[in-house]
Amino acid sequence: MQIAERVKKVSPSLTLSIDAKAKEMKKQGLDVVGFGAGEPDFDTPDYIKNSAKDALDKGLTKYTPVTGTAELKNAVCEKFMRENNLSYKPDQIAVSCGAKHSLYNYFQATINPGDEVLIPTPYWVSYPEMVILAGGTPVYIKTDKSTNYKVTPEIIEKYRTPKTQALVLNSPSNPSGVMYNAQELKSIAKYCVEKNLPVVSDEIYEHICYEFAHVSIATFSEEIKNLTTVVNGVSKAYSMTGWRIGYMASDVNVIKALNKIQGHSTSNPTTFAMAASVTALNQGLDFVHKMKEEFRKRRDYIVARLNNIKGISCAVPEGAFYVFPDISETGVKSMEFCEKLLDKNHVACVPGIAFGHDENIRLSYACSMQNIEKGLDRIELFVKSL
């Protein structure tokens, strides 16, 4: 049976493949420490789970409007105003089956064959593949330690061409944990307005920030807001990864296009999960603040330990729950490093090549401190054996 050419161009997710191999090893009875998964290890709060149960008891199990219920769209609008100082109307909101689905739909709705999308490295693994599936061309803006893994207007301009249709920004970043401060974002916003360059702002980690508060690039002017599509969801902040509820705010015409795409693919997101998401958004951020403080303790520990291993250096991430240590001094590339580490010492990390940086690896510290300590002991032994 024929396979579409565009699908042949897409690479499988290394993050998911590493996680799958680690789980298979665990099934075989091996003691594997996993640093791969990008999801909080905290359970979804009871008040959110109870809200879903109430929704089921009320019979909220039927189809809804394609891009989400009025209740959830209103809650998203209120969230944007309350937490981001952004004013949107419900017809500027689309709810999808996770923030990943929102991003996929955006590229399907806006990218024509041959269009280019600027993606700073290191990038979340799915950005370029989504662009390719939409018929576009990902253009990688290379960053490194010298730029603190961030872009500036001057750097962006070197990569922009007449074919450029969007710039992807992810702050806090997966995989690096790097955040753009308000001044940096203001500068990029000014540049994008001058060049009429649309921005896709992935803000899924906005509430997991340690050094300073998250700022959305869409807040700096009405012009940049009109150029920006803000993507978010309930997965990370409320530990609801499996509930699959994401949302975006964008131009009305983009939302109308998404309605067409989603109407012929998934239709509406899960009805009772949307009801629970209304509760999540409306009940405040006490849960995420408690979770964040635990992540902060783990971050501080894992960074200190990694920097004490000869051959590894690790910057302090400002947000999210990942570290992105540099392993270049070991002389081993990321894929080989991670494969040998998993096979020999039973520790699962994600090779940096998956994010466009072969001199790094990614570790998630969204796991218990006991696992972090055990895993780092094994990594230290592994590096000494190289």
N, C-alpha and C positions, 0 to 999 in steps of 0.2 A: 504494500500500500504506500502511496506517495506521501512524503513528508515535505511540508512547505519550506521553501528556501530560507525564508526569514527565521524560521524556527531552528534551522541548521546553524545559523549564525550565533545563536544564543548559547552561552555557557551555563552548565548547571551550577547551582549555588554551592560554593565550597563550604559555607557555614553550615548548611543543612547536611551536606555529605559527611563532614567531620563529625557532626552531632550524631548522625545515623550510625557511623562506624563505632563511635564510643558506646552507643546504646547496645549495639550488637555484641560488643566485647563484654559489657555488663551482663547481658543475657547468658553469656558463656561462663559467668561466675567470676570474672576478673574485676579487681578493685580499680575502677577507672575514675579519675578526678576530671570532671568536665568544666572547662572554662569557655565553652563554645556558645552556649545558648544566650540569646539576647532577650531574656525575659526575667522580671523580678521573681525571686524565690519565695515571695510572700503570697499568702492566699488572698483571693479577692475578699474585701471586707464583708462581714455578715450582712450589713445593712443593704449592700448592693445585691447580694445573693437573695436576700429576703424579698427585695423589690421584684426580682425576676420570678420568684415563686408566686408572689401576689398577682403578677401579670398573667401567669399561667392559670391561676385560679379564676381570674376574671375573664378568661377566654381570649386573651390577646395572642392568638395563634394563627391569625389569618394574614392575607396580603395587606400591605399598606401602600401608599404612594411610592413610586419607584425609588426616589432619592431620599426617603425617610419620612417619618411622621412629623406632623406640625408641632407636636409637643417637643420632640427632640431638636428640631430646627430652631424653635424658639429658645430652648435651653442653650444651644450652641451660640446663638446670637447674644444671649445674656452673658454667657461665659466670656465671649470676646470683648464685650464692653467692660465687664467687671475685672477681668484679669489682664487684658491687653490694651484697653482703651481704644478699641476698634469698633466702629459702628457698622453693622451689616443688617440687611433685611433677610427674612427667610428665603426669598427667591434667589439669594446669593449664596446659599448653603446647599451642599449635597452630602448626604450620608451614604457611605459605602461599606463594604465588608472588610474593614480594616483600613488603616492609613496607606498600606501598600496598594490596596485596590484603588484608593483615591488617586494615588500617583499614577498608577497604570492607566486609569481612565483619563486623567489629564493629558498624558502624552498621546493617547489614542485620539483625543478630541482636538488637539492643537498642532500636531506634527504631521507634515507632508513628507513624502519620499525626498530625500536629499537635504532636508532641513538639519541644521546642526544645533546641538544642545551642549552648552558649556557645563562641564562637571569637574569641580576641583577635586584633586586627590589629596588624601585618601578619601574614597567615596564608599557609601553603602553599596553593597554588591549588586543590588537590583536596579539602581538608576540606569546604568548603561544598557542593560538588557531590555529594560522597558522601552528605552528610546529606539533600540534596534527593532523590537517587535512592532513599533509604530512606523517603521520605515525610515527613521531618522538616523543621524550619525552622531554618536557621542564624541565630543572633543574634550580631551582631558587637560585640565589646567594643573600642571605639576607644581606641587608645593613640597617643602621639606622642613627640616628643623630650623633652617635659617629664616624662614618666613612664619615659623610657629604653626605650620600646616594651615595657613590662612591665605586668602587672596586679597588684593587691593585693586582699586580701579586701574592702576597702571599695569598690573599683571593681567587683569581681565582683558584689557585693550589689546594686548599682544595676541590674543587668541580669537577675538571677535572678528567675524567676517560678514559679508552681506547675507550669508546663509544662516547666520545665528538667529535662533528663534526663542531661546530661553537660557537663563542662568539658574542652576540649581544651588541653593544654599541649605546647609543643614547645621543648625546651631541650637543646642549642643550637638556635637558631631558623633556619629557612629562611623568609624571606629575610634577616633582619636580622643574624644572627650573634650576637644577644643571648643571654645565659645567665642563669638564675636561680641565685643562690647558696643555700647551705644554709639560711640564716636566712629568706630570702624564701620558699623552698619549705616550710619548717616552718610558717610563718604561714598559707600557703594550705592546707596539709594540715590544720591545726587547724580552719580555717574549713569545709573540705569535710566533715570528720567531723561537726562541729556541725550542718551543714545536710543531711547524708546525701546529698552531691552526688558522683556518680561522676566519676572523672577518667580521661581518655584521655591517657596520657603517651607522646608520640612521642619516642623517645630514639635515633633512628637516627644522630645525629651525636655521640653521647656521648664518643667517643674523640678527637674533633678539637676540643680545648679548649686555649686558649693561656694564660689568666691564672690559672685555678683549676680544680680537678677537678670533673667532672660528679657530681651527686648525683641519685639517683632519688627522686621524691616519695614513692614507695611504702615508703621505708625508715624513715619517722619513727614509725610505730606499726602495730600489727597492724590497727587499725581503718582507717587510710588504705590500707594494703596491700589489704585486702578490697574497698575501693571503687575501686581503681586497676587499669586495664588497661595494662600496659607493652608498647609496640610497638617492635620493633627488627629488625635484619636484618644480613646480611653485606655489603650493597652498598657502603657508604661506607667502613667501617673497613678492608676487605680489597680494595677496588677490584674488586668482583664485581657491578657493576650489572646486567650482562646475564645473570647466572646465575639471577636471580629467586628468591631465597630470603629470606623474612622470617619473623618469628615473633612471637608474643605470649604473655604470661603473664596469666591472668585467673582469675576465679571458675570453678569446675568447670562450672556450669550454662551460662555463656557459651561455654566451650569445646565443650560438647555441642551447643549451638545452631550453632556454627561448623562442627562436623563435618557437620551436616545440610546447611548451605548449600554448603559446599565439596564435599560428596559429590554434589550435584546440579549443580555448575558445573564446576570444574576437576578434581575428584578430587585425587590427591596431587600435590605439587610434583615436579619432575623428579628422578628417583631418583639418578642419578649426581651431580647438583648437590648433593643433600643429603649424599651421602657426602663430597664435597669440602668442604662446609660444616662437617662434623664436624672435619675436619683443620684448617680455618681457626680454629675456636673453640678447639681444643685446643693449638694451636702457639704461643700467646702473641701479644703485641702489638708485637714488634720492628718489623714492617713498618709498622704504622700510626704508630709513633713517628717513624720516619724520614720518612715521608710528611708527617706533621704539621709537622715542622721546616722542610721545604721550603715548605709552605703558609704557615707563619709569615713566612718571608722575603718571599713574594709579598704577603701581607697588609700587612706594614709598608710595602712599596714602593707598593702601589696606594692605600693610605689617604693617604700623604704626597703623592703626585702629585695625587690628586683634590682634596685640601684646598688645593692651590696653584693650582687653576683657579678664577678669579673666577666667582661665581655657583653654585658647588657646595660643599657642606659634607658631610663624611663622618665619622661616629663610628667608633671602632675596634671591630670585632667581636671578641667574646670566644671565639667558636667557629665551627664549620662552615667553609665556604670561599666565603662571599659577602660583598660589601659592599652597603650599601643607602643610597647617597648621596642627600641632599636636593637637588633641582634647582629648588625653588620660586623662588629668586631670579632664575632665567633667564626667568621669566614664561611658560614653556612647560609644558603638561601632559605627563604621562609617555608616553602613547601617541603623540602627535605628535612628541615628542622622539625616541623610539626609532625611529619610522618614518623620519623625516628623517635620523637618524644612520646608519641602515642604507642608505638609498637614496643619500645624498650622500657619506658618508665610509666606507661599507662596514664598519661596526662593529655587531655584534648584541648588544643588551642586552635585558632584559625590563622592560616598563613596570610601574611600581609599582602601577598600577590593578589589575593581575592579583592583587595581594596585599592590595588594599583601601586603598592609599595612592597617590593620584594625584600627590603631590608628590615621589615618589622613583622611582629606577630600581634594578634589581638587576644586579650584575655578579658572575659567578662567576670566582674566580681559580684554578680547577682547570684551568689551562692554562699553557703554558710562559711563562717570564719574557720571552722574546723577543716573544711575542704580546701580553703585557700591556703592555710598553713601546710597541710599535707601536700598539696599540689606544688607549692613553692619549694618545699624540701626536695621534692623529686626533680623539679626543674633545675635547682642548684646542682644536684648530683649529675644530671644529664649534661649540663654545660661543662662541668669539670671533666667529664669523660670525653669531650670532643677533642 
